[in-house]
Amino acid sequence: MVPFPHLLAAPLAGAAVILAGGAYALCFALGRVRGGGWRMAALACYGLLAAAVVTLAWALDLRGFWRGVAGLMVAGYFVGPRLISRLSRDLDTP
């Protein structure tokens, strides 16, 4: 049987992954457009995202292959906004 703290931590960590991922993408985009402190805010949001993924992996007792999937998810969140920014910058708009 799953311990009670794990049962509470799993949905909270899942929600934190979604919120931190969205905040990271938003701060990253604003950092590209406006610069300044938005880049540091994006890194802080990414740190929160990574901590939420680690908490989620702990709460769900992920092992082996599934820890690798969680690691790929964190790497994808880091690379994704950069690739989207590069793609949108390189598009020719009429």
Residue, then its C-alpha position, 0 to 999 in steps of 0.5 A: m500500500v502506498p504511504f499517505p505522504h506519497l498519495l498527497a505529494a503525487p498530485l501536488a507535484g504533478a500540478a507543480v510540473i505543469l505550472a513551473g513548465g508554463a512559467y518557465a516557457l513564459c519567462f524564457a519568452l519574455g527574456r528573449v524579447r525584453g531581456g533583463g531579469w526574465r532570464m534569471a526568472a526562467l532559470a528559477c522556474y526551471g529549477l522548480l520544475a526539476a524539483a517537482v519532477v524529482t518529487l513526482a518520481w519519488a511520490l510515484d516510486l519510479r524506477g529504472f526506465w521510468r526514471g529515464v522518462a522523467g529525465l527526458m521530460v526535464a531535458g525536453y522542457f529545457v530544450g523545447p523553448r529554445l528550439i521553438s524560439r529558433l524556429s519562430r525566429d527563422l520563419d519568413t513571415p510575409 
